[in-house]
Amino acid sequence: MSAPYAPPPPSAAGKDRTTLWGVLGIVLGLLCCGILGIVFGWLSIRDARRYGQSQVLGWLAIALSVINIIGSAVLRATGNYPIDGL
């Protein structure tokens, strides 16, 4: 026997990826890819605004990514970059 009504659509809470984007932004921003860290930080901030959550992880990801980019640029400019091929 089939149900008389269709099941309700999945809730929006299941699509909330604020923490995922923020953590990915922090990890990638610190370890290797500052640009990806900024992108994931922005995605975290966007989702946090959409779902009414804290934006701290997103802003932290962006800040750490910018620090990584500036630090790498300074090290390359002074010739102290640890990896010669990059």
Biotite code that builds the C-alpha atoms (Angstrom):
import biotite.structure as struc

atoms = struc.array([
    struc.Atom([0.000, 0.000, 0.000], chain_id="A", res_id=1, res_name="MET", atom_name="CA", element="C"),
    struc.Atom([1.373, 3.420, -0.909], chain_id="A", res_id=2, res_name="SER", atom_name="CA", element="C"),
    struc.Atom([1.343, 6.455, 1.322], chain_id="A", res_id=3, res_name="ALA", atom_name="CA", element="C"),
    struc.Atom([-1.277, 9.087, 0.486], chain_id="A", res_id=4, res_name="PRO", atom_name="CA", element="C"),
    struc.Atom([1.270, 11.903, 0.687], chain_id="A", res_id=5, res_name="TYR", atom_name="CA", element="C"),
    struc.Atom([4.838, 12.232, -0.518], chain_id="A", res_id=6, res_name="ALA", atom_name="CA", element="C"),
    struc.Atom([7.496, 12.229, 2.199], chain_id="A", res_id=7, res_name="PRO", atom_name="CA", element="C"),
    struc.Atom([8.700, 15.663, 3.323], chain_id="A", res_id=8, res_name="PRO", atom_name="CA", element="C"),
    struc.Atom([11.872, 17.024, 1.703], chain_id="A", res_id=9, res_name="PRO", atom_name="CA", element="C"),
    struc.Atom([15.114, 16.688, 3.662], chain_id="A", res_id=10, res_name="PRO", atom_name="CA", element="C"),
    struc.Atom([15.711, 19.466, 6.133], chain_id="A", res_id=11, res_name="SER", atom_name="CA", element="C"),
    struc.Atom([18.142, 22.290, 5.411], chain_id="A", res_id=12, res_name="ALA", atom_name="CA", element="C"),
    struc.Atom([20.182, 21.342, 8.495], chain_id="A", res_id=13, res_name="ALA", atom_name="CA", element="C"),
    struc.Atom([21.588, 18.349, 6.632], chain_id="A", res_id=14, res_name="GLY", atom_name="CA", element="C"),
    struc.Atom([23.147, 20.670, 4.050], chain_id="A", res_id=15, res_name="LYS", atom_name="CA", element="C"),
    struc.Atom([24.955, 22.859, 6.585], chain_id="A", res_id=16, res_name="ASP", atom_name="CA", element="C"),
    struc.Atom([28.675, 22.537, 5.886], chain_id="A", res_id=17, res_name="ARG", atom_name="CA", element="C"),
    struc.Atom([29.901, 25.546, 7.857], chain_id="A", res_id=18, res_name="THR", atom_name="CA", element="C"),
    struc.Atom([32.293, 23.559, 10.038], chain_id="A", res_id=19, res_name="THR", atom_name="CA", element="C"),
    struc.Atom([33.539, 21.436, 7.144], chain_id="A", res_id=20, res_name="LEU", atom_name="CA", element="C"),
    struc.Atom([34.445, 24.478, 5.024], chain_id="A", res_id=21, res_name="TRP", atom_name="CA", element="C"),
    struc.Atom([36.045, 26.233, 8.007], chain_id="A", res_id=22, res_name="GLY", atom_name="CA", element="C"),
    struc.Atom([38.239, 23.294, 9.013], chain_id="A", res_id=23, res_name="VAL", atom_name="CA", element="C"),
    struc.Atom([39.254, 22.626, 5.411], chain_id="A", res_id=24, res_name="LEU", atom_name="CA", element="C"),
    struc.Atom([40.131, 26.303, 5.022], chain_id="A", res_id=25, res_name="GLY", atom_name="CA", element="C"),
    struc.Atom([42.276, 26.320, 8.147], chain_id="A", res_id=26, res_name="ILE", atom_name="CA", element="C"),
    struc.Atom([44.119, 23.108, 7.293], chain_id="A", res_id=27, res_name="VAL", atom_name="CA", element="C"),
    struc.Atom([44.759, 23.958, 3.648], chain_id="A", res_id=28, res_name="LEU", atom_name="CA", element="C"),
    struc.Atom([45.534, 27.584, 4.449], chain_id="A", res_id=29, res_name="GLY", atom_name="CA", element="C"),
    struc.Atom([48.197, 26.602, 6.956], chain_id="A", res_id=30, res_name="LEU", atom_name="CA", element="C"),
    struc.Atom([49.740, 23.632, 5.185], chain_id="A", res_id=31, res_name="LEU", atom_name="CA", element="C"),
    struc.Atom([49.900, 24.348, 1.505], chain_id="A", res_id=32, res_name="CYS", atom_name="CA", element="C"),
    struc.Atom([47.349, 26.346, -0.434], chain_id="A", res_id=33, res_name="CYS", atom_name="CA", element="C"),
    struc.Atom([46.598, 29.816, 0.837], chain_id="A", res_id=34, res_name="GLY", atom_name="CA", element="C"),
    struc.Atom([44.225, 30.551, -2.027], chain_id="A", res_id=35, res_name="ILE", atom_name="CA", element="C"),
    struc.Atom([42.145, 27.432, -1.303], chain_id="A", res_id=36, res_name="LEU", atom_name="CA", element="C"),
    struc.Atom([42.125, 28.377, 2.371], chain_id="A", res_id=37, res_name="GLY", atom_name="CA", element="C"),
    struc.Atom([40.614, 31.750, 1.469], chain_id="A", res_id=38, res_name="ILE", atom_name="CA", element="C"),
    struc.Atom([38.007, 30.119, -0.781], chain_id="A", res_id=39, res_name="VAL", atom_name="CA", element="C"),
    struc.Atom([36.965, 27.584, 1.863], chain_id="A", res_id=40, res_name="PHE", atom_name="CA", element="C"),
    struc.Atom([36.927, 30.318, 4.513], chain_id="A", res_id=41, res_name="GLY", atom_name="CA", element="C"),
    struc.Atom([34.571, 32.362, 2.353], chain_id="A", res_id=42, res_name="TRP", atom_name="CA", element="C"),
    struc.Atom([32.334, 29.310, 1.858], chain_id="A", res_id=43, res_name="LEU", atom_name="CA", element="C"),
    struc.Atom([32.274, 28.802, 5.628], chain_id="A", res_id=44, res_name="SER", atom_name="CA", element="C"),
    struc.Atom([31.272, 32.421, 6.240], chain_id="A", res_id=45, res_name="ILE", atom_name="CA", element="C"),
    struc.Atom([28.573, 32.203, 3.564], chain_id="A", res_id=46, res_name="ARG", atom_name="CA", element="C"),
    struc.Atom([27.058, 29.066, 5.102], chain_id="A", res_id=47, res_name="ASP", atom_name="CA", element="C"),
    struc.Atom([27.333, 30.484, 8.629], chain_id="A", res_id=48, res_name="ALA", atom_name="CA", element="C"),
    struc.Atom([25.315, 33.533, 7.592], chain_id="A", res_id=49, res_name="ARG", atom_name="CA", element="C"),
    struc.Atom([22.777, 31.359, 5.790], chain_id="A", res_id=50, res_name="ARG", atom_name="CA", element="C"),
    struc.Atom([22.209, 29.043, 8.779], chain_id="A", res_id=51, res_name="TYR", atom_name="CA", element="C"),
    struc.Atom([22.711, 31.570, 11.577], chain_id="A", res_id=52, res_name="GLY", atom_name="CA", element="C"),
    struc.Atom([25.913, 30.088, 13.007], chain_id="A", res_id=53, res_name="GLN", atom_name="CA", element="C"),
    struc.Atom([29.223, 31.545, 14.149], chain_id="A", res_id=54, res_name="SER", atom_name="CA", element="C"),
    struc.Atom([31.530, 32.858, 11.431], chain_id="A", res_id=55, res_name="GLN", atom_name="CA", element="C"),
    struc.Atom([34.712, 32.418, 13.487], chain_id="A", res_id=56, res_name="VAL", atom_name="CA", element="C"),
    struc.Atom([36.077, 29.388, 11.598], chain_id="A", res_id=57, res_name="LEU", atom_name="CA", element="C"),
    struc.Atom([35.694, 31.135, 8.254], chain_id="A", res_id=58, res_name="GLY", atom_name="CA", element="C"),
    struc.Atom([37.424, 34.310, 9.376], chain_id="A", res_id=59, res_name="TRP", atom_name="CA", element="C"),
    struc.Atom([40.174, 32.276, 11.033], chain_id="A", res_id=60, res_name="LEU", atom_name="CA", element="C"),
    struc.Atom([40.725, 30.307, 7.818], chain_id="A", res_id=61, res_name="ALA", atom_name="CA", element="C"),
    struc.Atom([40.995, 33.520, 5.801], chain_id="A", res_id=62, res_name="ILE", atom_name="CA", element="C"),
    struc.Atom([43.358, 35.158, 8.297], chain_id="A", res_id=63, res_name="ALA", atom_name="CA", element="C"),
    struc.Atom([45.686, 32.162, 8.525], chain_id="A", res_id=64, res_name="LEU", atom_name="CA", element="C"),
    struc.Atom([45.696, 31.771, 4.744], chain_id="A", res_id=65, res_name="SER", atom_name="CA", element="C"),
    struc.Atom([46.644, 35.410, 4.240], chain_id="A", res_id=66, res_name="VAL", atom_name="CA", element="C"),
    struc.Atom([49.414, 35.086, 6.832], chain_id="A", res_id=67, res_name="ILE", atom_name="CA", element="C"),
    struc.Atom([50.685, 31.986, 5.007], chain_id="A", res_id=68, res_name="ASN", atom_name="CA", element="C"),
    struc.Atom([50.662, 33.775, 1.643], chain_id="A", res_id=69, res_name="ILE", atom_name="CA", element="C"),
    struc.Atom([52.483, 36.833, 3.023], chain_id="A", res_id=70, res_name="ILE", atom_name="CA", element="C"),
    struc.Atom([54.995, 34.703, 4.932], chain_id="A", res_id=71, res_name="GLY", atom_name="CA", element="C"),
    struc.Atom([55.742, 32.607, 1.852], chain_id="A", res_id=72, res_name="SER", atom_name="CA", element="C"),
    struc.Atom([56.198, 35.744, -0.248], chain_id="A", res_id=73, res_name="ALA", atom_name="CA", element="C"),
    struc.Atom([58.618, 37.207, 2.284], chain_id="A", res_id=74, res_name="VAL", atom_name="CA", element="C"),
    struc.Atom([60.618, 33.971, 2.476], chain_id="A", res_id=75, res_name="LEU", atom_name="CA", element="C"),
    struc.Atom([60.817, 33.740, -1.319], chain_id="A", res_id=76, res_name="ARG", atom_name="CA", element="C"),
    struc.Atom([61.884, 37.381, -1.612], chain_id="A", res_id=77, res_name="ALA", atom_name="CA", element="C"),
    struc.Atom([64.698, 36.922, 0.903], chain_id="A", res_id=78, res_name="THR", atom_name="CA", element="C"),
    struc.Atom([65.865, 33.648, -0.627], chain_id="A", res_id=79, res_name="GLY", atom_name="CA", element="C"),
    struc.Atom([65.174, 31.636, 2.520], chain_id="A", res_id=80, res_name="ASN", atom_name="CA", element="C"),
    struc.Atom([62.394, 29.499, 1.089], chain_id="A", res_id=81, res_name="TYR", atom_name="CA", element="C"),
    struc.Atom([63.106, 25.895, 2.162], chain_id="A", res_id=82, res_name="PRO", atom_name="CA", element="C"),
    struc.Atom([62.056, 24.256, -1.130], chain_id="A", res_id=83, res_name="ILE", atom_name="CA", element="C"),
    struc.Atom([64.180, 25.391, -4.062], chain_id="A", res_id=84, res_name="ASP", atom_name="CA", element="C"),
    struc.Atom([61.879, 24.181, -6.854], chain_id="A", res_id=85, res_name="GLY", atom_name="CA", element="C"),
    struc.Atom([58.889, 26.269, -5.758], chain_id="A", res_id=86, res_name="LEU", atom_name="CA", element="C"),
])
